[in-house]
Amino acid sequence: MPTTGPSGEAPVRSKRADAQRNQRTLLAAAAAVFVTSGVDAPIREIAAGAGVGIGTIYRHFPTRADLVAAVYRHQVEACAEAGPTLLAEAGSPLAALRQWVDLFVDFLVTKHGLANALQSDSSGFEALHAYFLDRLVPVCAHLLDAAVEAGEISPGTQAYELMRGIGNLCAGRDSDPRYDPRRLVELLLQGLRPPGPA
């Protein structure tokens, strides 16, 4: 099988790999900007973070809604893939759950404003929300089960309700700079611990 094209160019596969790597870099930069500046952040700020020109972003993502939806999917995948890795590497299942929840909170900050960015495309928003649940609820459930099995949290908390509770705590962040959802999320996680001896 030839390793170069007829004109001596690099093979199509490596071009695709480069394009995918560049797109992942761009999405990671956009996610970081969205966390700090919101989904309405200037495109030039994202381009600077990714080390690319503004035209490159528009070539990949013709509209802001396209970019926001792609960042959303990128972060869902990163959050889903982080669960098993954290469980394998953290000192305990509860430590893994805490670290995963921290990533999840970052994701929720990006998610906030998604509906506005997608504007009239409610079906697109609903499809992304279903994708989010399908990918992340099982990961959260696995982390919870591991922490219950290790005796670090009490049984009975469902992944969906925990994720929804965290989401509700994060909802007021943008409207009030005095509000720190992470502190309350930490209190929520402390509430999962089994009661100590009387």
Secondary structure, DSSP 8 states (H G I E B T S, - for coil): --SS-TTS---HHHHHHHHHHHHHHHHHHHHHHHHHH-TT--HHHHHHHHTS-HHHHHHH-SSHHHHHHHHHHHHHHHHHHHHHHHHHHSSSHHHHHHHHHHHHHHHHHHHTTHHHHHTT-HHHHHHHHHHHHHHHHHHHHHHHHHHHHTTSS-TT--HHHHHHHHHHHHTTTTT-TT--HHHHHHHHHHTTS-----
